């Protein structure tokens, strides 16, 4: 069984900076506060499909 990965995109500039493993039991999109190298600051990153 392969692990499925999803991308996290910056909510400010839209760049996809991070890849995380998907959990099967999660029903809503993942939202994390991560550093965006394009914006140069910490922003909200949301899971993309």
CNS distance restraints for C-alpha pairs under 8 A (distance, minus, plus):
assign (resid   3 and name CA) (resid  21 and name CA) 6.52 0.50 0.50
assign (resid   3 and name CA) (resid  22 and name CA) 7.30 0.50 0.50
assign (resid   4 and name CA) (resid  21 and name CA) 5.91 0.50 0.50
assign (resid   4 and name CA) (resid  22 and name CA) 5.69 0.50 0.50
assign (resid   5 and name CA) (resid  19 and name CA) 6.26 0.50 0.50
assign (resid   5 and name CA) (resid  20 and name CA) 5.44 0.50 0.50
assign (resid   5 and name CA) (resid  21 and name CA) 4.45 0.50 0.50
assign (resid   5 and name CA) (resid  22 and name CA) 5.50 0.50 0.50
assign (resid   6 and name CA) (resid  19 and name CA) 5.64 0.50 0.50
assign (resid   6 and name CA) (resid  20 and name CA) 5.60 0.50 0.50
assign (resid   6 and name CA) (resid  21 and name CA) 6.34 0.50 0.50
assign (resid   6 and name CA) (resid  22 and name CA) 6.22 0.50 0.50
assign (resid   6 and name CA) (resid  47 and name CA) 6.66 0.50 0.50
assign (resid   6 and name CA) (resid  48 and name CA) 6.61 0.50 0.50
assign (resid   6 and name CA) (resid  49 and name CA) 6.78 0.50 0.50
assign (resid   7 and name CA) (resid  16 and name CA) 6.22 0.50 0.50
assign (resid   7 and name CA) (resid  17 and name CA) 7.42 0.50 0.50
assign (resid   7 and name CA) (resid  18 and name CA) 5.73 0.50 0.50
assign (resid   7 and name CA) (resid  19 and name CA) 4.53 0.50 0.50
assign (resid   7 and name CA) (resid  20 and name CA) 6.47 0.50 0.50
assign (resid   7 and name CA) (resid  47 and name CA) 5.82 0.50 0.50
assign (resid   7 and name CA) (resid  48 and name CA) 5.59 0.50 0.50
assign (resid   7 and name CA) (resid  49 and name CA) 7.45 0.50 0.50
assign (resid   8 and name CA) (resid  16 and name CA) 5.61 0.50 0.50
assign (resid   8 and name CA) (resid  17 and name CA) 6.28 0.50 0.50
assign (resid   8 and name CA) (resid  18 and name CA) 5.11 0.50 0.50
assign (resid   8 and name CA) (resid  19 and name CA) 6.11 0.50 0.50
assign (resid   8 and name CA) (resid  20 and name CA) 7.52 0.50 0.50
assign (resid   8 and name CA) (resid  45 and name CA) 5.52 0.50 0.50
assign (resid   8 and name CA) (resid  46 and name CA) 5.16 0.50 0.50
assign (resid   8 and name CA) (resid  47 and name CA) 4.53 0.50 0.50
assign (resid   8 and name CA) (resid  48 and name CA) 5.98 0.50 0.50
assign (resid   9 and name CA) (resid  14 and name CA) 5.52 0.50 0.50
assign (resid   9 and name CA) (resid  15 and name CA) 5.39 0.50 0.50
assign (resid   9 and name CA) (resid  16 and name CA) 4.12 0.50 0.50
assign (resid   9 and name CA) (resid  17 and name CA) 6.16 0.50 0.50
assign (resid   9 and name CA) (resid  18 and name CA) 7.24 0.50 0.50
assign (resid   9 and name CA) (resid  45 and name CA) 5.11 0.50 0.50
assign (resid   9 and name CA) (resid  46 and name CA) 5.42 0.50 0.50
assign (resid   9 and name CA) (resid  47 and name CA) 6.39 0.50 0.50
assign (resid   9 and name CA) (resid  48 and name CA) 6.53 0.50 0.50
assign (resid  10 and name CA) (resid  14 and name CA) 4.75 0.50 0.50
assign (resid  10 and name CA) (resid  15 and name CA) 5.50 0.50 0.50
assign (resid  10 and name CA) (resid  16 and name CA) 6.39 0.50 0.50
assign (resid  10 and name CA) (resid  17 and name CA) 7.26 0.50 0.50
assign (resid  10 and name CA) (resid  36 and name CA) 6.81 0.50 0.50
assign (resid  10 and name CA) (resid  43 and name CA) 6.63 0.50 0.50
assign (resid  10 and name CA) (resid  44 and name CA) 6.11 0.50 0.50
assign (resid  10 and name CA) (resid  45 and name CA) 4.44 0.50 0.50
assign (resid  10 and name CA) (resid  46 and name CA) 6.64 0.50 0.50
assign (resid  11 and name CA) (resid  43 and name CA) 7.03 0.50 0.50
assign (resid  11 and name CA) (resid  44 and name CA) 5.74 0.50 0.50
assign (resid  11 and name CA) (resid  45 and name CA) 5.70 0.50 0.50
assign (resid  11 and name CA) (resid  46 and name CA) 6.81 0.50 0.50
assign (resid  12 and name CA) (resid  39 and name CA) 7.84 0.50 0.50
assign (resid  12 and name CA) (resid  43 and name CA) 7.16 0.50 0.50
assign (resid  12 and name CA) (resid  44 and name CA) 7.80 0.50 0.50
assign (resid  13 and name CA) (resid  38 and name CA) 7.67 0.50 0.50
assign (resid  13 and name CA) (resid  39 and name CA) 7.07 0.50 0.50
assign (resid  15 and name CA) (resid  38 and name CA) 7.66 0.50 0.50
assign (resid  17 and name CA) (resid  36 and name CA) 6.91 0.50 0.50
assign (resid  17 and name CA) (resid  37 and name CA) 7.85 0.50 0.50
assign (resid  29 and name CA) (resid  46 and name CA) 6.96 0.50 0.50
assign (resid  29 and name CA) (resid  47 and name CA) 5.55 0.50 0.50
assign (resid  29 and name CA) (resid  48 and name CA) 7.86 0.50 0.50
assign (resid  30 and name CA) (resid  46 and name CA) 5.85 0.50 0.50
assign (resid  30 and name CA) (resid  47 and name CA) 5.21 0.50 0.50
assign (resid  31 and name CA) (resid  44 and name CA) 6.78 0.50 0.50
assign (resid  31 and name CA) (resid  45 and name CA) 5.74 0.50 0.50
assign (resid  31 and name CA) (resid  46 and name CA) 4.56 0.50 0.50
assign (resid  31 and name CA) (resid  47 and name CA) 6.47 0.50 0.50
assign (resid  32 and name CA) (resid  44 and name CA) 5.77 0.50 0.50
assign (resid  32 and name CA) (resid  45 and name CA) 5.31 0.50 0.50
assign (resid  32 and name CA) (resid  46 and name CA) 6.57 0.50 0.50
assign (resid  33 and name CA) (resid  42 and name CA) 6.41 0.50 0.50
assign (resid  33 and name CA) (resid  43 and name CA) 5.54 0.50 0.50
assign (resid  33 and name CA) (resid  44 and name CA) 4.53 0.50 0.50
assign (resid  33 and name CA) (resid  45 and name CA) 5.94 0.50 0.50
assign (resid  34 and name CA) (resid  42 and name CA) 5.36 0.50 0.50
assign (resid  34 and name CA) (resid  43 and name CA) 5.79 0.50 0.50
assign (resid  34 and name CA) (resid  44 and name CA) 6.36 0.50 0.50
assign (resid  34 and name CA) (resid  45 and name CA) 6.33 0.50 0.50
assign (resid  35 and name CA) (resid  40 and name CA) 7.20 0.50 0.50
assign (resid  35 and name CA) (resid  41 and name CA) 5.62 0.50 0.50
assign (resid  35 and name CA) (resid  42 and name CA) 4.19 0.50 0.50
assign (resid  35 and name CA) (resid  43 and name CA) 6.21 0.50 0.50
assign (resid  36 and name CA) (resid  40 and name CA) 5.72 0.50 0.50
assign (resid  36 and name CA) (resid  41 and name CA) 5.78 0.50 0.50
assign (resid  36 and name CA) (resid  42 and name CA) 6.00 0.50 0.50
assign (resid  36 and name CA) (resid  43 and name CA) 6.52 0.50 0.50
assign (resid  37 and name CA) (resid  41 and name CA) 7.20 0.50 0.50
